Amino acid sequence: MKFNRICVLGGSGFVGSAIVQMLAAQGREVRVLTRNRDRAKALTVLPTVDVVEVDIHDQVELNRQFAGMDAVINLVGVLHEIRVSRVDKPSARRGDFHENHVELPRKVLHACATNGIQRVLHMSALGADPTSRSAYQRSKGVGEALMRESGMPSSENERWYLDGPKFVHGYGMYTTIFRPSVIFGRGDSFLSMFAGLIKWLPVIPLANAGARFQPVWVDDVARAFVNALDESVTFGMTYDVCGPKVYTLQELVEFVAGTIGKHPRIIPLCAKLSYLQAWALELTPGKKLMTRDNYFAMQVDNVCSGQYPAPVDMQPAALEAVAAEYLGGATPRGRYTAFRHHAGR
Ligand SMILES: NC(=O)c1ccc[n+]([C@@H]2O[C@H](COP(=O)([O-])OP(=O)(O)OC[C@H]3O[C@@H](n4cnc5c(N)ncnc54)[C@H](OP(=O)(O)O)[C@@H]3O)[C@@H](O)[C@H]2O)c1
């Protein structure tokens, strides 16, 4: 089975851009839906890619945009949910978890059913769990469950498609769900954020220093999606996506520091101070470095447990082999360290 016309939601983002570029390189027709065409400017030059500015939360619009497509990739995700004060809508939030991680997948499934699309690839996250203490992970867990249940060719489906205009009893979606650990690569927000901090701070008080991650390269994640697209063995499957090695947060920060040629003093904080730091950072205006929800998410190891199989043919790249190249450019000393790393010296 070959899926040639793919609609991508979240295609302008860090992971999405990598996926769209790989799909385009294979000559597939890609329709990227975005809130702002300027954000996806780099993709507009790709010959088989069409970037459409649209409100993806509008069901009618989504139904219209899915017309003529063979498959859908949903990558939309928000890491922080911030309350905003609006007189007309007291519950308004910037980056609403429920709207983006639960309601949107529901609308995606509905629009697929409306257009007779059966193939959906969905981006979840390692740790996604409807019972998690973290609202991010809870909402991701519920969205993931919705997607998984849509693949059941049984009356279970009726719950989600009852109001779908083309609902057919037993309509089974071919879903594949990916649950990556933290993703690194040029343009990432995690390691690059630490690189930015380390450049200026001689001392880093580090919350959750012992939290464990298994970082995976963005190109490996993109390849997992693109390779899975036509593979029927991936239909109905959920995959944990990890790199080859587990690191504590402190080890990752030390790695970033070494790569850019800096030696800050890293002070691991106890649980209470970690929580207070997360709270304080949550209250600071502008871009959030951390929130209490991130603190809760980090209480559970973000590593592959073997609960789900690894994606087919995945040979993940080591952090050391990739990150030095894009982090190393941050300072002249860092470029030298990256060069030495590459040269194996
Ligand atoms: N990066 C990681 O380490 C990591 C790890 C595990 C899982 N994930 C998951 O992977 C997915 C992609 O992550 P990423 O790092 O590539 O994120 P990203 O760069 O922030 O991209 C997120 C995309 O989602 C869309 N989006 C965000 N808020 C939206 C909203 N309110 N309404 C509509 N669209 C919205 C954006 O589209 P437009 O701005 O074009 O509208 C953007 O293209 C997410 O689902 C994330 O949860 C990421």
The ligand as a Gaussian input file, in Angstrom:
#p B3LYP/6-31G(d) Opt

LIG

0 1
 N       10.502000      18.051000      20.914000
 C       10.502000      17.043000      21.782000
 O       11.485000      16.811000      22.524000
 C        9.311000      16.114000      21.847000
 C        9.394000      14.945000      22.639000
 C        8.300000      14.085000      22.695000
 C        7.140000      14.378000      21.979000
 N        7.090000      15.526000      21.234000
 C        5.861000      15.815000      20.480000
 O        6.202000      15.982000      19.120000
 C        5.312000      16.928000      18.503000
 C        6.105000      17.963000      17.744000
 O        7.003000      18.590000      18.663000
 P        7.981000      19.758000      18.184000
 O        9.119000      19.749000      19.117000
 O        8.228000      19.651000      16.725000
 O        7.086000      21.017000      18.516000
 P        7.056000      22.453000      17.798000
 O        8.304000      22.741000      17.081000
 O        6.600000      23.398000      18.857000
 O        5.887000      22.283000      16.734000
 C        4.571000      22.111000      17.155000
 C        3.622000      22.282000      15.992000
 O        2.299000      22.258000      16.517000
 C        1.542000      23.317000      15.984000
 N        0.797000      23.979000      17.080000
 C        1.271000      24.344000      18.269000
 N        0.276000      24.922000      18.993000
 C       -0.828000      24.904000      18.218000
 C       -2.155000      25.361000      18.393000
 N       -2.568000      25.939000      19.532000
 N       -3.020000      25.195000      17.388000
 C       -2.614000      24.634000      16.246000
 N       -1.370000      24.187000      16.011000
 C       -0.478000      24.318000      16.987000
 C        2.495000      24.306000      15.371000
 O        1.957000      24.614000      14.079000
 P        1.854000      26.103000      13.494000
 O        2.637000      27.002000      14.408000
 O        2.434000      25.992000      12.139000
 O        0.416000      26.391000      13.470000
 C        3.815000      23.576000      15.253000
 O        4.100000      23.253000      13.925000
 C        4.438000      17.457000      19.622000
 O        3.214000      16.766000      19.615000
 C        5.208000      17.134000      20.888000
 O        4.359000      16.969000      21.999000
 C        8.135000      16.389000      21.146000

